[in-house]
Amino acid sequence: MNEPHPVALPTGSAPTLWRTHVLAALATVAPEVDGATLAGDRPLRAQVDIDSVDYLHFLIALQHATGVDIPERDYAQVTTLDGLLAYLAARGAIRP
């Protein structure tokens, strides 16, 4: 069975959906985190107190949810919530 192709959404809804995907993926490694308390410009790992292995699991879950590949060479660009949202928005459509 073929997987559905990512679908581009109207610009106004994309930031909210990217954030929803990020928070859902983050919940897989840190279910106690309240997404409303996350600062966009501070490193995510420090804010949610997860180690590098959990952060890698988070990025993998996010890749599966969004279809956006985040290669290791780009990890420095996705350390903050703002950086991660900008990275996702620049690289792909959102899966339905």
MODELLER restraints for C-alpha pairs under 7 A, 6 or more apart:
rsr = mdl.restraints
at = mdl.atoms
rsr.add(forms.Gaussian(group=physical.xy_distance, feature=features.Distance(at['CA:5:A'], at['CA:95:A']), mean=6.93, stdev=0.5))
rsr.add(forms.Gaussian(group=physical.xy_distance, feature=features.Distance(at['CA:6:A'], at['CA:93:A']), mean=5.53, stdev=0.5))
rsr.add(forms.Gaussian(group=physical.xy_distance, feature=features.Distance(at['CA:6:A'], at['CA:94:A']), mean=5.49, stdev=0.5))
rsr.add(forms.Gaussian(group=physical.xy_distance, feature=features.Distance(at['CA:6:A'], at['CA:95:A']), mean=4.16, stdev=0.5))
rsr.add(forms.Gaussian(group=physical.xy_distance, feature=features.Distance(at['CA:6:A'], at['CA:96:A']), mean=6.64, stdev=0.5))
rsr.add(forms.Gaussian(group=physical.xy_distance, feature=features.Distance(at['CA:7:A'], at['CA:93:A']), mean=5.59, stdev=0.5))
rsr.add(forms.Gaussian(group=physical.xy_distance, feature=features.Distance(at['CA:7:A'], at['CA:94:A']), mean=5.63, stdev=0.5))
rsr.add(forms.Gaussian(group=physical.xy_distance, feature=features.Distance(at['CA:7:A'], at['CA:95:A']), mean=5.53, stdev=0.5))
rsr.add(forms.Gaussian(group=physical.xy_distance, feature=features.Distance(at['CA:7:A'], at['CA:96:A']), mean=6.32, stdev=0.5))
rsr.add(forms.Gaussian(group=physical.xy_distance, feature=features.Distance(at['CA:8:A'], at['CA:93:A']), mean=4.64, stdev=0.5))
rsr.add(forms.Gaussian(group=physical.xy_distance, feature=features.Distance(at['CA:8:A'], at['CA:94:A']), mean=5.90, stdev=0.5))
rsr.add(forms.Gaussian(group=physical.xy_distance, feature=features.Distance(at['CA:9:A'], at['CA:94:A']), mean=6.99, stdev=0.5))
rsr.add(forms.Gaussian(group=physical.xy_distance, feature=features.Distance(at['CA:18:A'], at['CA:85:A']), mean=6.40, stdev=0.5))
rsr.add(forms.Gaussian(group=physical.xy_distance, feature=features.Distance(at['CA:19:A'], at['CA:85:A']), mean=6.81, stdev=0.5))
rsr.add(forms.Gaussian(group=physical.xy_distance, feature=features.Distance(at['CA:21:A'], at['CA:62:A']), mean=6.74, stdev=0.5))
rsr.add(forms.Gaussian(group=physical.xy_distance, feature=features.Distance(at['CA:21:A'], at['CA:65:A']), mean=6.73, stdev=0.5))
rsr.add(forms.Gaussian(group=physical.xy_distance, feature=features.Distance(at['CA:22:A'], at['CA:62:A']), mean=6.33, stdev=0.5))
rsr.add(forms.Gaussian(group=physical.xy_distance, feature=features.Distance(at['CA:23:A'], at['CA:35:A']), mean=6.25, stdev=0.5))
rsr.add(forms.Gaussian(group=physical.xy_distance, feature=features.Distance(at['CA:25:A'], at['CA:58:A']), mean=5.63, stdev=0.5))
rsr.add(forms.Gaussian(group=physical.xy_distance, feature=features.Distance(at['CA:25:A'], at['CA:61:A']), mean=5.42, stdev=0.5))
rsr.add(forms.Gaussian(group=physical.xy_distance, feature=features.Distance(at['CA:25:A'], at['CA:62:A']), mean=5.30, stdev=0.5))
rsr.add(forms.Gaussian(group=physical.xy_distance, feature=features.Distance(at['CA:26:A'], at['CA:58:A']), mean=5.60, stdev=0.5))
rsr.add(forms.Gaussian(group=physical.xy_distance, feature=features.Distance(at['CA:27:A'], at['CA:33:A']), mean=6.94, stdev=0.5))
rsr.add(forms.Gaussian(group=physical.xy_distance, feature=features.Distance(at['CA:28:A'], at['CA:58:A']), mean=6.90, stdev=0.5))
rsr.add(forms.Gaussian(group=physical.xy_distance, feature=features.Distance(at['CA:29:A'], at['CA:54:A']), mean=5.97, stdev=0.5))
rsr.add(forms.Gaussian(group=physical.xy_distance, feature=features.Distance(at['CA:29:A'], at['CA:58:A']), mean=6.30, stdev=0.5))
rsr.add(forms.Gaussian(group=physical.xy_distance, feature=features.Distance(at['CA:30:A'], at['CA:48:A']), mean=7.00, stdev=0.5))
rsr.add(forms.Gaussian(group=physical.xy_distance, feature=features.Distance(at['CA:33:A'], at['CA:48:A']), mean=6.51, stdev=0.5))
rsr.add(forms.Gaussian(group=physical.xy_distance, feature=features.Distance(at['CA:38:A'], at['CA:47:A']), mean=6.98, stdev=0.5))
rsr.add(forms.Gaussian(group=physical.xy_distance, feature=features.Distance(at['CA:40:A'], at['CA:80:A']), mean=6.10, stdev=0.5))
rsr.add(forms.Gaussian(group=physical.xy_distance, feature=features.Distance(at['CA:40:A'], at['CA:81:A']), mean=4.69, stdev=0.5))
rsr.add(forms.Gaussian(group=physical.xy_distance, feature=features.Distance(at['CA:40:A'], at['CA:82:A']), mean=4.72, stdev=0.5))
rsr.add(forms.Gaussian(group=physical.xy_distance, feature=features.Distance(at['CA:41:A'], at['CA:80:A']), mean=5.65, stdev=0.5))
rsr.add(forms.Gaussian(group=physical.xy_distance, feature=features.Distance(at['CA:41:A'], at['CA:81:A']), mean=6.63, stdev=0.5))
rsr.add(forms.Gaussian(group=physical.xy_distance, feature=features.Distance(at['CA:41:A'], at['CA:82:A']), mean=6.03, stdev=0.5))
rsr.add(forms.Gaussian(group=physical.xy_distance, feature=features.Distance(at['CA:42:A'], at['CA:80:A']), mean=5.49, stdev=0.5))
rsr.add(forms.Gaussian(group=physical.xy_distance, feature=features.Distance(at['CA:43:A'], at['CA:79:A']), mean=5.23, stdev=0.5))
rsr.add(forms.Gaussian(group=physical.xy_distance, feature=features.Distance(at['CA:43:A'], at['CA:80:A']), mean=4.48, stdev=0.5))
rsr.add(forms.Gaussian(group=physical.xy_distance, feature=features.Distance(at['CA:44:A'], at['CA:79:A']), mean=6.03, stdev=0.5))
rsr.add(forms.Gaussian(group=physical.xy_distance, feature=features.Distance(at['CA:44:A'], at['CA:80:A']), mean=5.25, stdev=0.5))
rsr.add(forms.Gaussian(group=physical.xy_distance, feature=features.Distance(at['CA:44:A'], at['CA:81:A']), mean=6.43, stdev=0.5))
rsr.add(forms.Gaussian(group=physical.xy_distance, feature=features.Distance(at['CA:45:A'], at['CA:51:A']), mean=6.92, stdev=0.5))
rsr.add(forms.Gaussian(group=physical.xy_distance, feature=features.Distance(at['CA:45:A'], at['CA:55:A']), mean=6.92, stdev=0.5))
rsr.add(forms.Gaussian(group=physical.xy_distance, feature=features.Distance(at['CA:63:A'], at['CA:69:A']), mean=5.62, stdev=0.5))
rsr.add(forms.Gaussian(group=physical.xy_distance, feature=features.Distance(at['CA:63:A'], at['CA:70:A']), mean=6.81, stdev=0.5))
rsr.add(forms.Gaussian(group=physical.xy_distance, feature=features.Distance(at['CA:66:A'], at['CA:94:A']), mean=5.82, stdev=0.5))
rsr.add(forms.Gaussian(group=physical.xy_distance, feature=features.Distance(at['CA:66:A'], at['CA:95:A']), mean=5.73, stdev=0.5))
rsr.add(forms.Gaussian(group=physical.xy_distance, feature=features.Distance(at['CA:68:A'], at['CA:88:A']), mean=6.76, stdev=0.5))
rsr.add(forms.Gaussian(group=physical.xy_distance, feature=features.Distance(at['CA:68:A'], at['CA:91:A']), mean=6.65, stdev=0.5))
rsr.add(forms.Gaussian(group=physical.xy_distance, feature=features.Distance(at['CA:68:A'], at['CA:92:A']), mean=5.98, stdev=0.5))
rsr.add(forms.Gaussian(group=physical.xy_distance, feature=features.Distance(at['CA:77:A'], at['CA:83:A']), mean=5.85, stdev=0.5))
rsr.add(forms.Gaussian(group=physical.xy_distance, feature=features.Distance(at['CA:77:A'], at['CA:84:A']), mean=6.89, stdev=0.5))
rsr.add(forms.Gaussian(group=physical.xy_distance, feature=features.Distance(at['CA:78:A'], at['CA:84:A']), mean=4.29, stdev=0.5))
rsr.add(forms.Gaussian(group=physical.xy_distance, feature=features.Distance(at['CA:78:A'], at['CA:87:A']), mean=6.93, stdev=0.5))
